[in-house]
Amino acid sequence: MLERYVNYCCELLSKLPLECMQYNFMQMALLATIFLAPLTATAGVQVVNYRMAFFADTIGHSVFAGAALGAIFLGAAGPVWGMPITALLIGLGVLFLQKQGKHSADTIIGVFFAFIVSLGLLLTGSDPNLAKLAGQFIFGDILLVTAQDTVLLALLSLIYLLFTTFSYNALLLIAIDEDSANAHRIKSDFYSYLHVSLLALIVIFTVKITGVLLAGAMLIVPAAAARNLAKRAGSMYFYAAMTGLISGMAGLIISAQDWANFPAGAAMVMTSCILFAASLIWKKLAAR
């Protein structure tokens, strides 16, 4: 039933005065971008606040091991479940060890990064079919997004929006001083584990569209641009969402032009980098 609404939205997008929007796969790609780009950008605000850029890369690189494990234990449909499950386990494992306080966050994330990348290489290196399967996620391809993927993206966007809305103050205080948050009877563990779980799912969706190499950039760059533009912590979400949406749509449309033979994910990230540079210039001018 929800896929019917997705198809209806694609019909509306086909009325845009752009030649590339006459193709169904481009309509689906643009619709997915409208959901994904603001989602990753707003999630990136918390990534920046919590200093979790390396964490996002670790989750992104878990797709190789997740896809391989899913294919080995669950068959042909295994990667669909193996990737998010592996990402969740890695994310929750990093947070659990981090809260033990025996090692720094960077050290724990570095160990998990080494483990999951080496595991992925061991599994995919022993089987050419698994290597080919995992290789699909290096660069990603938004043009292969299906109506089902778009529905899941829309639901994930709604869940994250509700989570951010109702836990904004708690997350902000935890990011500033977790001990102070606990003193105010905020269940920091609950919010942290839930936040990491949602972030892991967001990164996995991003990898499918932009690839492992650029997944982290979809979160970090728009949020960094928003920090240059925002005067208050809350307004960072608005500027991040707008930056992500503009760069995502512009990058996708540019990549579809005849004169541009660019990968869509790379075009999106490059556009967001240009907007980040523009935000730096604006910040300098506003300071004067």
Secondary structure, 3 states (H helix, E strand, C coil): CHHHHHHHHHHHHCCCCCHHHHCHHHHHHHHHHHHHHHHHHHHHHHHHHCCCHHHHHHHHHHHHHHHHHHHHHHCCCHHHHHHHHHHHHHHHHHHHHHHHCCCCHHHHHHHHHHHHHHHHHHHHHCCHHHHHHHHCCCCCCHHHCCHHHHHHHHHHHHHHHHHHHHHHHHHHHHHHCHHHHHHCCCCHHHHHHHHHHHHHHHHHHHHHHHCHHHHHHHHHHHHHHHHHHCCCCCHHHHHHHHHHHHHHHHHHHHHCCCCCCCCHHHHHHHHHHHHHHHHHHHHHHHHC
